[in-house]
Amino acid sequence: MKRGWIIMCILVFGIVGCKDFLNLVPKNKRVVANLEDVKTELLTYLAAITYSTGGLSPSYGGSVFRFPLYNDVATQLCLYEDDMNMSYYSDHSSIEEKAMNVYTECIDWKGVSLASVLWEKCYGAIGFLNVILDDLEKAGGYTQAEYETITGEVKTIRAYYIFKLLQFFAPYNSDKLGIPLNLDSENVIPGGRLSQREVYRIVIRELEDVLEYETVREKWNIFYYPGIVKAILAQVYMFKAGSAAAEESDWANAEKYSGELIAGYEPENREDILFNMFSGTVREYQVGGANYQLRMTYRISCGFGDIFSGIWAEGKAQRVSNELLDMYDEEDIRREAWFKTEEEEGRTIHYINKPGYTRSINEVTVLFRTAEMYLINAEAKCRQNRVAEAKDMLETFKRARIIGFENYSGEDVLGEILNERRKEFCYEAGTRWVDMKRLGIGTSRVGMSKEGEGTEVYELKSDDYRYALPIPNGVELDYNNKIEQNPGWGNLN
């Protein structure tokens, strides 16, 4: 991660929630000298990930800031999952060549460009966040409240990106193959991979430190919020629990942090609530809502996942996989909330409508949903052999989602909880993909042939090497000779 200048547009801008924090002074390059400059650095980053549209293009080390799981990336992760009918992807007359190129990369789970973008955006942001923390220490002159609101925001975002890198790039069953990580902005010497246990310790320590802060979040804060920190910790412990870095206390900790977020929560039981959670008409981010800890909606110019071609774009929506659709009961409110139907030649075709597209918003990112915390808690109880408690939670959840549902009569409570996870979090920023990875799910699908006309069957094994994305050659391997490519990928040149 190389230190670089922050390049900013020559204009004063505002952002919902952030405009109360600071008015950005127009400059081409930023030289940090005091606390106000540090605040400007942080505001610049927050603006870039929530309001990136014409004119504002801050960058660091050659990487233009974007939220790493922005719509194009989220769409490609959907192509990796088993919830889309890949046979009909090109079934739109206006689908673009770029979209077909991405399909060709992703159909056999070899999306090198997906890996490059995730690597660049996560590490680029981590490098810049390192700079903010170091600049804050150098600037000094801050109050405890200023220190905690700034470092709380930065450490939480940074920990989340580090966790995402682990999920996407670290082989699940090899502790020694973690990720390279540098938290010192002055150190530009390339380093080798840390073990997954070492990386998890850093992530958990940072988040637990933030939880001890006493300062109440400011209006401009996005990630600095106890609910968000606890939600990330719940996700971390759940994913870690089945990995090579697992520890005996993981499921207990997943239960603890998720449990603190679902006190008083009643699962949503109305179709309009579920639909509106993934639609938007104004640019905004909402923190600490009843149904989620963080929701961001904004309009941005994308090349793949937006109105021009994406899986949910108006007039170009993709088909849901038959396997997923068949999992829903006919009276499940999610069928109407997240899918739309059309009659074609006497057949009913189900298309993806999550998030719900609007002309004013083409990015809807809902992170850390309360429903996920609920199902993490139920799974954690089940994994700790408290099946009766987990079954009660499962039945409460299903009664909210399925009209007329009474009791679960099956014997596989854990399996049914996992089924609910799949039905609930389909098409949400790679959630299903990382579940497939941690659960060791093998799958096969029919898609267009990479070699020409016709179709082909593509298979992903339960322990497939492709569950760890390739480390980009030009971005990292050519620069850092202390790390090697993930097993199975060979030479990508």
N, C-alpha and C positions, 0 to 999 in steps of 0.2 A: 504494500500500500504506500504509494508515493505522495509526498506532501506537494500541494499545488496551490495556486491562487484561486480565490473565489471570484468567478467572473459574473458580474451582475449587469442587468440591463439598466439603461439610464432613464429611470422613471421612479416615481414614488407610487407604491401600490398598497392596497388594503386587502385584508382577508377576514372573513367572518370569524370572530373570536380573537384573532391575532391583532387586529387593528388597535385594540386597547393597550397592547403591550408596547409598541414602538412604531414611530413613523420612520421608514427606511430613508436614509440620506442618500441621494443619488450619487453614485461613484462607479467608476469602471473597475477598480481593483481595491480590495480592502486590506489595509494594514492595521492589525489589531493593536490598540494602544491602551484601552481602558474598558471598564465594565460595559459601557453602552455599546462598544464595538462587539463584545462577546454576545450581547443580546441580539445585535443585528445579525451576527452569524447564525444564531439559532433560529431567529425568525425567518431568515432567508431559506433555511432548510425546510422548516414547517410549511412555508408558503409553497415551496417547490413540490412537496409531496401531496398537497391538498388543493392546489389552485393553479397547477401548471397549464397555462394557456398563453397564447401569443405574447411575446415580448419578454417574459421572465424566464431566463434560462441559466440559472446559477449552476456552476460545475466545480468539481474538485478532482485534481489529478487526471484530467481528461474525461471524466465521467460526468455527464449531465444528470442532475438529481431527478429521480422519479421514485415514487413508492415502488419497491422491488416487485410487489405482486400486482402491479397495475394490469389493466384490462387485457392487453395483449398477452402478457405472461399467464394470467389466470385462465385465458382461453386455451392456451397451449397445454396447460396442466389438465384442463378438461379433456383434451384430446388424448392425454396419457391414461385417463381413468377408464373404468369399464361401464360408464353410465350413459354413453352416447352411441347411437347406431351409426357406425363409421361407414356403412355401405352406401349411405345416401348423402354424404358430405357435399358432393358437387351438384346436388339436385336443385340448383338455383342458377338461372340463366346469367345472373349478374355477378356470380362469385368471381373474385379476382385472382390473378395469377399468383400474387403474394400469398394469398390464403391457401392456394393449392400447394405451393412450395412448403409451407408450414405443415400442411397435412402429410405430405410425403415424408418429411422428417419425423413426424410424431407417430405415424401409423405403426412403426415397428419399435417405438420407444427409443429412438436414437436422435433426439432433438438437440443437436450440438449448439444451435443458436439459442435455444431455451436455456441451456446450461451457461452459455457465455453471458447472457443478459442477467440471469440471477446472480452469478458470481460477481460480475462487474457492479451491479447496483447495490448488492449487499456490502461488498468490501469497500466500494467507493464511499458509501454512507458511513461505514464504521470508521474509515480513515478520517473523514471530516468530523465525525462526532468526537474522535480522539483529540482532534485539534481544538475543538470548542472547550473540552475539559482542561486541556493544557493551557490554553489562552486564559481561561478563567483564573487559574492558579497564578499565572504571571501578572494578570491585571490587578488582582486583589481589590480591596475596597468594597467588598460586598457584605451585605447583611446575611444573617442566617436564612431568612426567608428567600432572599435572592439566590443564595447558594443552593438551597434545596429545590426551588422551582426549576432552576436551570439544570443542575446535575440530575435531579429526579427525572426530568424529561429526557435528557441525553442518555442516561444509563439504561432507562427502560427501553427506549428505541434500540439502542445498541445491543442489549441483551436479546431482544426479540430477533434481530437480524442474525446474530450469531447462532441462535437456536435454529432459524430457518436454514442456514448453511449446513448445520449438522444434519437436519432432516433430509435435505436434498442431496448432499454430496458425500456423506459418511456411510460406508457399508454398515448395515445394521448389526451384523454379527462379528465385527472386528473392532475391538476397543482401540487397538493401536492406530487404526486408520481414522483419526479424527480429522480436524481441519487445521491449517495454519492460522495463527492468530497473533496479532500484535496490537497492543493497546497503548503504545507509546508513540506519539506523533513525531517525535524527534528521531526515532530509530527506523532507518530505511533499509537495514540489512535483512535480506530475505531469511526466513526461518523455516524449519521443517514442521511437520504436523504435530500438534499436541494429541494426546490420547483423548478419546471421547470423555473419559472420566474427568480429565483435567479441564476440558472445555465446559462440561456440565457444572463443575465446581465454580468456575468463573461466573457463568450465567446465573446460577442460583445465589451465589454470594452477592452479586450486584443487585439482584431483585430484592433479596431480603434486606439489604442495606437501605434501599429506597423505601421499603415498607416501614422502616423505623423513623423516617423523616416525620417531623411534626407539623410542617407548614402545609396549610390547605392550598390545593391547586389554584392557580390563577385562571382567569377566563381564557387566556391564550394557550394554556397547557392542553395537550392532546393525550399523550401517553402517560404523563405523570398523574396518576389517579389510582388509589388503592385497588379498586375493582379490576382495572386493567392489569396491574402487577400480579394480583392473585390469579387472574385468568391465565396469564402466561405461565405462571408457576404450575397451575393445574395441568396445562397442556404439556409442559416440560416433563413433569413426573410421570404422566401417563405414557408418553412416548419413550421415555428412558426406561420404564419398568420392564419392557420386553427386550431391551437391547443388550449388547455386550457390556454396557456400562451399568447394568441394573444393580440396584441395592435393595435389601430386604424392606426398607422403609418407603420405597417409592409409591406404592399404591396407597399406603396410609397418608402420605403427604398429598397425593392427588385428591384423595377424599377430603382432607382437611381444607385445602384451598378452594376447591370447588364448592364444598359445603358452606363456606362463609359467604358465597355469592348467591346461593339459592334459598337462603332463609326467607320464607314468605313468598317465594316464587310459585306461581300457578301457571303451568304450561299453557301456551296460547291455544284457544279453542275456537277461533274464528278465522275464516278464510281471508277476510280483508286485512286482518292484522299481519298474517304471514305474507300476503302479497305486498302490502305497503312497506314492509320491512326491507324489501328489495327493489323498491322503486323510489323515484325522487323527482321533484320539480324545481328544487333550488339547490344551489351549491352550498354545502354545509358539512360540518362534522358534528356529531352528537356523542357526548360522553356520558356514560352512566345511566342509560335509559333502562326501563323495566325489562326490555327484551334483549338487550345487548349492552356490552360495556363500551364499544366503539363502533360507530357507523359513519362512513364517509361517502358523500355523494358529490360528484363534480364532473364538469365537462372538460374533455381534453382531446386533442387530436391524436388518435391512434391509427396505426396502419392496418391492424388485423382484427382486433377484438371489438371494434365499434360499429357504427352504422354502415360501414363499407363492406363488411364481410362476416362479422363474428357469429358465434354459435347462437346468439340470442337477438341478433339485429333484426330490426323491423323488416319483414318480408323475406328474411334469409335465415330464420331460426332453424336449428338442427333438430333431428329426431332423437327422442329419448330411446335408450336401449330397451328392447323387449324384456330383458331380464330385470332391469330396475322397475319398469312400469308394472310388471306382474307382481312385484312385491307389495304394491299399494292395494289396500282394500278399496272396493268401489265407493265406500262412504268416507274415505280418507280425505280430509279437507285440503291436503297438500296437492292432490291431483288437480284441483281447480285453481289453487293459488299459484302453482309454479309450472304448470303445463297448459298449453292451449291446443285446441283440436280443430281440425279442418276435415271436411268430407271430400274425399278424392276418389272418384270412380267407384262409389258405393262403399268405400272403406273409411273408417275413422283413423286419421293420422294424428299422433301426439307429438307436439313440438315443445322444445324447451322455452320457458318464459320466466326464467330466473337468472339474473334479476329482470324485473319488468322494464322494458325499454321505454324511454320517453325522449322526445326531441330536445329537451333542454338539459338532460343528464345522460351521459353515456358511460359513466363509471359509478357503480354502486358497490362499495366494499363494506361488508359487515364482518367485523372481527369480534371474537370472544363473545359469542352469543350465550345468553343465559341458558338456553336449551342445551347447548353443548356442555356447560358446567353441570347441568342436571344429569345428563347421560354419562359424563365422566364419573360423577359421584356414584351412580348406580353400578357402573362397571367396576369401580374400585371396591365397592362393597361385595360384589360378586367374586372378584378376584381374591378377596380376603375371606371367602367361604361364609359370607353372611347373605346367603342366597334369598332367604325369606324377605329381608329388608329390600334387597335389590328388586325382587319380584313386585313388591308393593309399589316401588317407584316406577317400574316399567308399566304396570297397569294404570297408574295415574297418568303417565305420559300418553299412553295409547288411548285412554278415554278422552283426552283433550284433542287428539288428532283424528280419531275415528268416531264418527257419529254412531251411537248405539252400542259401542264396544263395552263389554262388561268385565270379563276376567280372561287372563291368559291361561289356557289349559295345557300348554306344552310343557315339556320337561327341560328344554335347553334355554334357561333364562339368559345366560350370557350370550348365546347365539342370537337371541331375539333382541337384546340390547344393541348388539352390533348391527343387526338389520335396521334398527331404528336410526342408528348413526348414519347408515348409508342413505336411507330415505330422507333424512332430515337435512344432511349437509352436502348433498349432491351439488356440483357446480360452484363450490365456494372456495376459491383461492387454493386449490390443491389439497383440501381436507381429505377427500376420498383417496387421493394418491398416497399420502403419508399413512393413512389407515391401511391401505393395501400393503404397504411396505412393512409396517410394524406387525401386521397379522399374518404375513407370509402368504398372501393370496396369489395363486396362479390363475391366469386367464388366457383365453384365446378369442380372437375376433376376426370377422371377415371385413376386408377393406379393399380399396382399389389397389391394383398391383403397382409396385414401384417401378417395374420394368416396362410397363406399357399398358395395353388395354386389358380388360378383364379384372377378375378379383383374385384375392390371395388370402389364405388363412395365416394369421400372425399369432404367435404364442409367447407368453411371458411366464416363466417358471416362478414358483413360490420363492425361491432363493436367488432369483435372477440378478446378474451383475448390473443390469440396467436400472435397478432400484437405487443405485448410487450414480448420480449424473456424472458425466465425464468432466474432469478438470480442464478448462479451456487451454489449448496450446498457446495461442498467440497472446492471451491475456495473462496467463500465469506461468505455465510450464517453461516457456521460452525465457522468462525473467527470473524464475526461482528454480535453481538446479538442486535444491534440497528436498524437493518433494517429487514423488512419482505419480504417474497416472493411476487412477482407480483400476483395480483388477478387472480384466475382461475387455477393456476398451482399446488396448494396443495403441498404435500410432495413429492419431487422427489426421495427420497431414495428408 
